[in-house]
């Protein structure tokens, strides 16, 4: 049997391998969850043009609005899913906190397909006024069932709530949070363009042509709304691949050590196996008896890695804004099945050799 030090080191190796495999399974599951969660709107064929100078907005918007392929063309200082800022929001005399803040042009909610749950959206006469839109989560945090007409101070300016919009996803890793939207008619950094169905290529070509006339020495810089989370999801996938590589490496090293111990153990216990076979022991019984100590080490490693994994997930779940899929047994089952299958392959050759031992031959050599 392996000595206690060898057992301890091998158990530690398998614990690391199990933990890395578990992390990989959890990351894969959460990556799928993050990629398929609802955004709160349908990005459709909407695309956004980045403006290098707010003064470019009027001419480019006029060119877009005058083209038959364009349904909406509106401006925004900050754009949902792409960038954001926070602003101090005060309700009453002392209830001050920070909320996500977007300054947008009239028509932005329609262009983006944001749901108006209560009240109304911004209208042209609201630009520069005191109107305010809030999200459902913002209203729920204050216990407001009908917030229309409520007054808030946003960045030092008194405003009145005219509508409630559905919660929108600002970044995949963070759950939707309380958000306020204010109307503005200046300082636009983005032109949000919603084409008519099937006319996205025509709309984009028209905007690019208008841009060449407007800023011939600057590249036309536009992106599709469907792609706003691609950089994050790509980085998340790269992290998952790195952890998976670490898991494979750790498991490979542990199985190499296990294979060496199993080989020594098979040579040492061949006579015992011969006796067991002579007494009528089945192949399954022999395999279990020979590999029992390894199964105990693997079980201990699974218990330790599960404990560490649950503690880690618990700590992450304590981060209020972190968006994670509900914990389920599936990632644990997948991770440990992969580890157990690899271990079984490492032990298979020696176990098969032992089950084929000829009792008469072994006992004659004893």
Secondary structure as GFF3:
##gff-version 3
##sequence-region A 1 366
A	DSSP	alpha_helix	4	35	.	.	.	ID=ss1
A	DSSP	beta_strand	47	50	.	.	.	ID=ss2
A	DSSP	three_ten_helix	54	56	.	.	.	ID=ss3
A	DSSP	alpha_helix	57	65	.	.	.	ID=ss4
A	DSSP	beta_strand	70	76	.	.	.	ID=ss5
A	DSSP	beta_strand	85	91	.	.	.	ID=ss6
A	DSSP	beta_strand	95	104	.	.	.	ID=ss7
A	DSSP	alpha_helix	108	112	.	.	.	ID=ss8
A	DSSP	beta_strand	116	119	.	.	.	ID=ss9
A	DSSP	three_ten_helix	124	126	.	.	.	ID=ss10
A	DSSP	beta_strand	131	135	.	.	.	ID=ss11
A	DSSP	alpha_helix	136	141	.	.	.	ID=ss12
A	DSSP	beta_strand	151	154	.	.	.	ID=ss13
A	DSSP	beta_strand	157	165	.	.	.	ID=ss14
A	DSSP	beta_strand	179	183	.	.	.	ID=ss15
A	DSSP	beta_strand	190	195	.	.	.	ID=ss16
A	DSSP	alpha_helix	200	214	.	.	.	ID=ss17
A	DSSP	beta_strand	222	224	.	.	.	ID=ss18
A	DSSP	three_ten_helix	225	227	.	.	.	ID=ss19
A	DSSP	alpha_helix	230	268	.	.	.	ID=ss20
A	DSSP	alpha_helix	270	278	.	.	.	ID=ss21
A	DSSP	alpha_helix	283	317	.	.	.	ID=ss22
A	DSSP	alpha_helix	329	355	.	.	.	ID=ss23
A	DSSP	alpha_helix	359	365	.	.	.	ID=ss24
###
